[in-house]
């Protein structure tokens, strides 16, 4: 199920990622969810792709806090 807003994201995402990272997650999830239509593991793949997208721009600085990567 696509997420129309960041508020609709799972609590595990909202509670750990800053706002911009949530935007990245939501957009990547929605795109991947649409791209994998008809596949049995569609939602699981979309979540994996969304986390990978976040990890390209953010890094976990400690056990809880995600911060932007500096290039």
C-alpha positions as YAML, in Angstrom:
chain: A
units: angstrom
residues:
- id: 1
  name: UNK
  ca: [0.00, 0.00, 0.00]
- id: 2
  name: UNK
  ca: [1.48, 3.34, -0.99]
- id: 3
  name: UNK
  ca: [1.92, 6.03, 1.64]
- id: 4
  name: UNK
  ca: [0.28, 9.38, 0.74]
- id: 5
  name: UNK
  ca: [2.04, 11.32, 3.54]
- id: 6
  name: UNK
  ca: [4.87, 10.78, 6.01]
- id: 7
  name: UNK
  ca: [2.27, 10.50, 8.79]
- id: 8
  name: UNK
  ca: [1.05, 7.31, 7.08]
- id: 9
  name: UNK
  ca: [4.48, 5.65, 7.25]
- id: 10
  name: UNK
  ca: [4.98, 2.81, 9.73]
- id: 11
  name: UNK
  ca: [5.77, 3.98, 13.26]
- id: 12
  name: UNK
  ca: [9.14, 2.24, 13.03]
- id: 13
  name: UNK
  ca: [10.09, 4.59, 10.18]
- id: 14
  name: UNK
  ca: [8.54, 7.76, 11.59]
- id: 15
  name: UNK
  ca: [10.11, 7.20, 14.99]
- id: 16
  name: UNK
  ca: [13.65, 6.77, 13.68]
- id: 17
  name: UNK
  ca: [14.12, 8.95, 10.61]
- id: 18
  name: UNK
  ca: [14.26, 12.74, 10.36]
- id: 19
  name: UNK
  ca: [11.68, 14.44, 8.12]
- id: 20
  name: UNK
  ca: [13.78, 14.59, 4.95]
- id: 21
  name: UNK
  ca: [14.76, 10.93, 5.29]
- id: 22
  name: UNK
  ca: [11.07, 10.08, 5.69]
- id: 23
  name: UNK
  ca: [10.38, 11.91, 2.42]
- id: 24
  name: UNK
  ca: [13.05, 9.83, 0.71]
- id: 25
  name: UNK
  ca: [11.70, 6.61, 2.21]
- id: 26
  name: UNK
  ca: [8.09, 7.37, 1.23]
- id: 27
  name: UNK
  ca: [8.94, 8.35, -2.34]
- id: 28
  name: UNK
  ca: [11.20, 5.34, -2.87]
- id: 29
  name: UNK
  ca: [8.65, 2.97, -1.32]
- id: 30
  name: UNK
  ca: [5.79, 4.29, -3.45]
- id: 31
  name: UNK
  ca: [7.85, 4.08, -6.63]
- id: 32
  name: UNK
  ca: [9.08, 0.55, -5.89]
- id: 33
  name: UNK
  ca: [5.59, -0.58, -4.87]
- id: 34
  name: UNK
  ca: [4.22, 0.53, -8.22]
- id: 35
  name: UNK
  ca: [7.17, -0.93, -10.14]
- id: 36
  name: UNK
  ca: [6.73, -4.39, -8.58]
- id: 37
  name: UNK
  ca: [2.97, -4.70, -9.16]
- id: 38
  name: UNK
  ca: [1.84, -8.28, -9.42]
- id: 39
  name: UNK
  ca: [4.77, -9.72, -7.46]
- id: 40
  name: UNK
  ca: [4.03, -11.74, -4.33]
- id: 41
  name: UNK
  ca: [6.74, -10.02, -2.26]
- id: 42
  name: UNK
  ca: [5.90, -6.55, -3.56]
- id: 43
  name: UNK
  ca: [5.60, -4.82, -0.18]
- id: 44
  name: UNK
  ca: [8.71, -6.45, 1.30]
- id: 45
  name: UNK
  ca: [10.76, -5.44, -1.75]
- id: 46
  name: UNK
  ca: [9.44, -1.89, -1.60]
- id: 47
  name: UNK
  ca: [10.49, -1.57, 2.07]
- id: 48
  name: UNK
  ca: [13.97, -2.92, 1.28]
- id: 49
  name: UNK
  ca: [14.36, -0.51, -1.63]
- id: 50
  name: UNK
  ca: [13.13, 2.40, 0.49]
- id: 51
  name: UNK
  ca: [15.68, 1.68, 3.25]
- id: 52
  name: UNK
  ca: [18.44, 1.42, 0.63]
- id: 53
  name: UNK
  ca: [17.42, 4.84, -0.72]
- id: 54
  name: UNK
  ca: [17.59, 6.37, 2.76]
- id: 55
  name: UNK
  ca: [21.02, 4.83, 3.37]
- id: 56
  name: UNK
  ca: [22.39, 6.54, 0.24]
- id: 57
  name: UNK
  ca: [21.71, 9.96, 1.80]
- id: 58
  name: UNK
  ca: [21.74, 9.29, 5.55]
- id: 59
  name: UNK
  ca: [23.93, 7.35, 7.95]
- id: 60
  name: UNK
  ca: [23.12, 6.08, 11.41]
- id: 61
  name: UNK
  ca: [25.39, 8.11, 13.69]
- id: 62
  name: UNK
  ca: [24.67, 6.16, 16.85]
- id: 63
  name: UNK
  ca: [22.14, 3.59, 17.96]
- id: 64
  name: UNK
  ca: [19.21, 5.92, 17.28]
- id: 65
  name: UNK
  ca: [20.05, 9.04, 15.29]
- id: 66
  name: UNK
  ca: [20.16, 9.22, 11.49]
- id: 67
  name: UNK
  ca: [22.15, 12.14, 10.06]
- id: 68
  name: UNK
  ca: [22.81, 13.31, 6.49]
- id: 69
  name: UNK
  ca: [25.88, 11.88, 4.78]
- id: 70
  name: UNK
  ca: [28.52, 14.41, 3.83]
- id: 71
  name: UNK
  ca: [30.01, 13.88, 0.42]
...
